[in-house]
Amino acid sequence: MGLLLLLLMMAVSGGCGREKKAPGPLEEGTYHIYYLNSSMTKLMPQEYTADTQEQGALIEELMTQFLNVPNDVDSQVALSDKVGYLGYRQEDQVLYLYFDAGYGSRVNMNATREILCRAALAKTMTQIEGIDYISIYVADQPLLDSYGNPVGVMTGSDFIEGISDINSYEKSQLKLFFADETGERLVEENREVVHSINTSLERLIVEELIKGPAVTGHGRTLPADTKLLNVSLNENICYINFDASFLNNNLEVKEYIPIYSIVNSLSEISTVSKVQITINGSQDVMFREAVSLNTQFERNLEIRGE
């Protein structure tokens, strides 16, 4: 089971952490289709030039390629031939991929292959313009991790490409705060994340909040397109710098919920006692014309739900 956890690595680096990554630059209309090597320990990207650029047709075309390795390519399909692909739907920036019950069988795909299959799907499909995340469903139910929790949305940068260099990663337990169903209070969500040892817990927490909740009934507090520019820590004050996209928060939550989702989540770690939020380096900003960012926020226990 340790190998399963170590493969699911949040390989975020110095930028905002949600950038699409590929083995190298590609010409317009060309994509990487991700297969597995013969020993099923590493992803093998193969260049493919698509016949269409229309999004729906392109999704179908890349999935067809994903499910069929060309005869002249020394690789194998990441998805077991005992698993059926049922189709997809798209909602905003998320592509939902549906598979039959065979996907959940460890007889069909062991833990290592299943994680690499997730990675291959995410890295292949998030190259399509307008698709930033994928979500896998098994027999009409969200894919669950080894602890029975929904895996949630994924992007290509959430994964490494093989099972080597695992000593560069560690596992952390996070307590995150998302909106309740009313949008007026915060509810906690415990999450286990395997991440690069070079990624600070403070950055990791904010990026997991941007990724969104994995528990039914919990609501987003930050839009998926929120851009995190920088995170720093000085004398127990965590400085979070977003670009202007942070201000375009039109989620149906009270104006203080996004702020204290960040503050309360960060305050769960011992290194943080206060949080300063800036926009492009400036703290002289009003959030939703109601909350001044020109302050150092502290944990607010009064808005925590049951």
N, C-alpha and C positions, 0 to 999 in steps of 0.2 A: 504493500500500500504506500510505502514511502516513495517509491518510484513514481506512482500515480501523482502524488502531490508535487514532487519535484518537477515533473514535466509541465504542470499547469503553472507556468511562471509568468508573472507580470513583468515583462522585460521592458519597462519604461526607463528612459534615459533622461538626458539633461533637458529636453524640450518639454512641451506640454504633455507628452506621454501618450497621446492618442494618434500620432501620425501614422499614416500608412507606409509600410516599409516593404521593399522588394529587393531582390539580390542585385539589381542594377537598373540603370535608366532604360526605358523602353520607348520605342517609337509610338506615336499616336495610333490607337487601334490594336496595339499588341499587348498581351497580358501574360502573366505567369500562371500556369496551371500547376498546382502542387500535387505531386505524387509521393510515394515512399520508395526508399531504396530497398534492395532485395532482402535485407535483414530486418526491415521495419524498425529502424532506429533513428531515421533522419528523413526530413522532407527533401524532395528533389524537384525543384522548379523547372518547368519546361515552357519555353516561349511558344505562344500561340497567337496568330493574327486572326482577329474576329471578322466575320462577314457583315456584322451589323453594329450600329452604335445606339440603336433604340433600346432603352433600358430593359423593358420586359423581354424582348427577344434576346438581348445580350445575356441576361440571367439564364435563360434556357440554354443558350449556346455554350456558355462556360460550364454549366452543370453537366451538359452532355459530354464535354471534354473531360471534366473531372471524373466522370464515371467510366471513362474508356481510355486506357493508355494506348497511344499510337504503337503500331507494330515495331517501329524502328527505335523505340525508346526503352532503355533498360531500367524500367521502374515498374511499380505496381500501384494499383488504385488504393487510396487510403481507406475507402469504405469497403467493407467485406461484401462479397457477392451474395451473401446470405441475408443482406439487409436491403429492404426495398425503399427507394426514394419515392415519396408520394406527391411532392409538389412544394409550392412556396406561396407566400403572400408578403407584400411589402406594406409597412406602415411607417410613414415619415422616413427616418434614416435607418430603420431596422429592417433587415431581411429575415423573415421567419422561414426556416427550412423544416419540412415534415418528413419523417421516416416511420416505417412500420415498427412493430414491437421487437423485431429482430435486432434493432440498434442497441437495445438495452441488455442483450444477452452477452455474457462474458464468454459463452461458447463461440459465438460468432466473431466477437472482437474482444481481445483481452484489454486490460486497463491501459497498457502502453499504446496499443494501436488506436484505441478510442480517443485518447488525448491527442495523438498526432493527427487523427482524422478531424477533430475539432479545429486544430491549428491549420490544417490544409484547407478546410472549408472557409475559415475566417480570412486567411491570407489570399485565397483565390477570389472570393466574392466581394471583399471590401475594396478591391481595386476599381470596381464599377462606380462611376461618378454618381453621387447621391446616396450611396450605401456605405455607412460608416460602421455598422454593427451587424452581426448575425445573431440569431437565437434559434436553438435546435429544439424541436418537439419530437417526442417519441410516442406514437399511438395517441396523438392529440393531447399529450401532456408535456409540460416543460421538462427538459432533460434535467435529471437530478445528479448531484455529485455523490461521492462515496459516503457522505454523512446524511443523505436524504434531503439536502437543501437544493433549491433551484439554482442551476448554473448561471442563469441570466444571460444578458447580452455580452457579446465578445467582439473584439476587433483583432486584426492581425498582429498588432504590437503586443497583445497579451501573451504571446507564446514565443519560446525559443524554437529553433528548427531541428533540434535533436536532443539526445539524452547525454551529451557530453557537457563538460564545464559546469556540472551541477553544484560544485562547491562555491560558485559565485552567487548563490541564492540562499535565502533563508525564509522561514515561515513565520508569520506574525498573526496574532489574534487582534482584530479591531472591533471596537464598539462604535457603530455609526448611528446617526440620528436622521431619520427621514420624516416626512409629513404623515400625519394620520389621515383617515378618510375625510375628515372635515377640513383639512388644510389649516387648522388653527393650533395644533399641538404637535409635538415631536414624539416619535416612537423609536425605540432602539432596535438595532439589528446587528447581531453578532456575525462577523465574517472572518473566515480564515483565508489569508492571502499569502501566496509564495511569490517573492519578489527579489529583485536584484539587491545585493548588499550595499550597492552604491545609491540606492533610493532611500531618502529619509522617510521616517514614519509620517512626518508632517505632510510631505508631498503625497505620499501614498494615500493618506486619509482623504485629502481633498480630491484626488483623482478617482477614488472609489465612490465618493459622493457624486461626482460628475457622471460616473458610470450608471448610477441609479440603483434603486432598491431591487432585491431579489425575492422579497417576500410579498405574497398577495395581500393587498390591503394597505401596503405602504406606498406613499407617493413621492415622486421626485421633488427635490428642493432646488436643484440646479439643472438648467437645460443641458441636453447632451452636447450641444455645440459651445458650451462655456470654455473659454481658453484661459488656461492657467499659465502665467508668464514666469513667475518665480516664487519660491518659498524660502524663507530664511528664519533663523531662530537666534535671538540675542537676549540674554538675561531672562529667560522664560517667557519672552514675548515672541509669538509667531507672527511673522509678517507675510501676508498673502497678497500677491499682486496679480490681478486679472487684467485682461484687455476689456474694451468697452462692451463686449458681448455679455459680460456679467450683468450689465444694466438692462439687457433686453429680456428680463425674466418675466414672462407673462403667464407663468404657472398659476393655477387657481389655489394659491396659498396666501396666508396673511403676509404682510410685508416683512415682518420680523422673522418668519420661518427660515428663509434661505440663510440669513445671517447666523442665527443660532443653531442651525443645522451644522454649519461649519464650526462655530465656536464650541458648542457642546461636544462635538465629535473630537476635536483637537484637545479639548480639556480632559479627555479620558486618559491621555498619556502624561506621565509625570513631568515631562520637560516643558509643558505649556500651562501657563496660568492666565495669560491674556492673549488676545488676537487682534491684530491691526490689519484691516482690509484696505487695499488701495486699488485704484483703477489707472492703469498705465503710469503707475508711480505716484499718483495724486490721491490724497485722502480728503481733499476738499470737494466731496461729491455727496449728493443726496441719492439714496437708493429708493426708487419708487416714490420720490418726492415726500418720503415719510421718515426715513432713517438716515441720519447723518453718519458717514463713514469716518468722520473726523474724531474718532474716539478709539480707545482700546477696550474691546469687548471682553467681558468675563462670563463664565458659565451662568446660564439661567435655568434653574431647576424648576421654576414655576410653570413653564410651558411644556414640561415632559408629561406625556400621557401615561396611561396605565401599562 
